[in-house]
C-alpha cells in the first residue's frame, strides 16, 4: 500500500506524468495524495519486476556456468574407481602412499628453501678485528 510522504495517508492515487518529468524519473511513478494534495514519486512496479527478473536470470546464468565444474569435481571426488585416487585396500599400498606423501613434502620444502636462498642470499657474518 502506498503512503503519502508528507501526511502518511494511504488515500493516494496514481498521478499523470508530465512529459518533462518522465525523463527525469525513468524508474519511478508519480502519485498524488487525496488528503493533502501533495505529489510524490515511488519506485514503479515495472522496475521492481524487472530487477527481480534480471537477478533471477543472472543467478541462472551463474549456476549454468558453474554446474559442469561442480559435477566434474563431485564425480571425481566420490568415484572409488577414479584414476586420480590411489587404489587402497585394507592394508595394501599404505606404505607406498605414505612414502610418496613424505617425498612430496620434502621436495616442496626443498623448492621453497631454494627460492628463498635465490631471493635472499645468506649474509656472511662480519669478522671484526679488535
N, C-alpha and C positions, 0 to 999 in steps of 0.2 A: 504494500500500500504506500503510495506516495504521500509525503508530508510537505507542507509549506516550510520554507527555510526561515521565514520571519515569525509567523504566529504558530507554527507547528500543527496547523489544522490538517485534517485528512480530506477536507472538502475542496479537492483540486480537480482540474480537468486539463486535457491536452490543449495547448495553445498553438496557433498557427505560427510558423517560422517565416519571418520576413526574408526576402531574397538576400539582403546584405548580411543578415545574421547567420544564415545557413552555412556559409563558407567559413565563418569564424568558429562554429561549433560543429565540426563534422561528425562527432561520435556522441552527440547529446540531443535530447529532445526538449522542446520548450513546454512548460506547464504554467498554469495560472491558478492562483488561489482564489476561490469564490468568496472567501470571508474578508480578506484584506486587500484583494485585487493586485497582489504582488505577482510578478512574473519571474520564473526561475528556470534553470536548466538542470536536467538529470541525465545520467548515462542511459542511452537508449537500449531497448530490449534487443534490437538487431546487433548492437555492439557486443552485448554480453553473450548472445548466442554464437556470434562469430568467433569471439575469443575462446569460448568453450570448445567449439568445433575445431579451431586451429590447434588448441592444446591437445585434444584427443588425436588429431592427425599427426602431430609431432611425436606423441608418445607411441603411436602405432608404427611410425617410421623407425624410431629408435629400437623398438622391440623387434621389428622385422630385420633390422641390420644386425642386432646382437644375438638373435636366436640361433643362427647357424653356428656361431662361435661357442655358444653355451652348450649346444647339443654335442658338438665335437669334443669339447672338454669333458662333459659328463660321461660320454660313451667310452672315452679312453681311460677315464679315472675308474669306472666301475666294471669294465670288461676284464674278467680274470685272464683271458687269453690274449690280451693286448700285447703287441710286440714291444711296447715301451716298458712294460712292467716285468721285472725279473720273475722267472718261474721259481717259486719256493714251495717245497713240500714241508712236512712236519720238521724234519731235521736236515733236509737236503739243501746244500748250497749256501747255508748261512755264513760259513767261514769266508767263502769267496766274495760274497756281497759285503761283509764287514770289512775285509781287507781292501776291497775296491773303494769303499767309502773312506777309509783311512788314507789310502793313497790319493784320492781326490782332494781331501782336506790338506794333506801335506803339500801337494802340488799347488793348491791355491795360496797357501801361506808363503810358499817359496816365490810365487809370482808377485805377491804383494811386497815382500821384502826386496825383491829385485827392482820393482818400480820405485819403491821408496829410496833405495840407495842411488838410483839414477837421478831422481829429482833432488834429493838432499845428500850429497856425498858426505861420508863421515869426516869429521873435523879432527885433525891430528892435535893432540894436546901440546901446548906450547911448553918447551923446555927452557926454563929461565935460569940464568946463572946468577948466583948470589954471592 
